[in-house]
Amino acid sequence: MTPSGGKPAQERIWDLEDAEAAARRLRDRALDLALRQTAGWPGRPLPVLAKRAVFLALALHHRAEQAARELDGFLNYLERGTS
């Protein structure tokens, strides 16, 4: 089945699953970086790199959630089309 978009359905599912997993991996790496940068905090000001890493992690978290919602919506679309 090829829904409007041109890609076969299974490829679209794999792409969305991969996008979600990649965003979650990168989010975890950004959080690890932020934790390494905050050694000794709150005894000292939060380093700029730690703030940026947290901001990046938040953006990646939103991207992962977006991919999960897209995947859920796509699977619902396919289920409606086959019932």
C-alpha positions in Angstrom: 0.0 0.0 0.0 1.3 3.5 -0.9 -0.6 6.3 0.8 -0.4 9.8 -0.6 3.2 10.7 -0.2 4.8 8.3 -2.6 6.7 6.0 -0.2 5.5 2.5 0.5 3.8 2.3 3.9 6.4 0.0 5.5 9.2 2.4 4.6 7.3 5.3 6.1 6.8 3.3 9.3 10.5 2.4 9.5 11.5 6.1 8.8 9.3 7.3 11.6 10.5 4.6 14.0 14.1 5.5 13.1 13.5 9.2 13.6 12.0 8.7 17.0 14.8 6.4 18.2 17.5 8.7 16.8 16.0 11.8 18.5 15.7 9.9 21.8 19.4 8.7 21.6 20.6 12.2 20.8 18.4 13.6 23.6 20.0 11.2 26.1 23.5 12.2 24.9 22.7 15.9 25.3 21.4 15.3 28.8 24.6 13.3 29.6 26.7 16.3 28.4 24.6 18.7 30.6 25.2 16.5 33.6 29.0 16.4 33.0 29.0 20.1 32.7 27.2 20.7 36.0 29.7 18.9 38.3 29.6 20.9 41.5 26.3 22.7 40.7 24.4 24.3 42.5 27.5 25.5 44.3 28.4 27.6 41.2 26.7 29.2 38.3 25.3 26.9 35.6 27.7 26.7 32.7 26.6 28.1 29.4 27.3 24.7 27.7 25.1 22.9 30.2 22.2 25.4 29.5 22.6 24.8 25.8 22.8 21.1 26.2 19.5 21.1 28.2 17.9 23.3 25.5 19.0 20.9 22.8 17.8 17.9 24.8 14.4 19.5 25.1 14.2 20.2 21.4 15.2 16.6 20.7 12.6 15.3 23.1 9.9 17.3 21.2 11.2 15.9 17.9 10.9 12.3 19.3 7.4 13.0 20.6 6.5 14.4 17.2 7.8 11.4 15.4 5.8 9.1 17.8 2.6 11.1 17.1 3.2 10.9 13.4 3.7 7.2 13.6 0.6 6.7 15.7 -1.4 8.8 13.2 -0.1 7.0 10.2 -0.8 3.6 11.7 -4.4 4.8 12.6 -4.7 5.9 9.0 -3.6 2.5 7.7 -6.0 0.7 10.1 -9.0 2.8 8.9 -8.1 2.1 5.3 -8.0 -1.7 5.8 -11.2 -2.1 7.9 
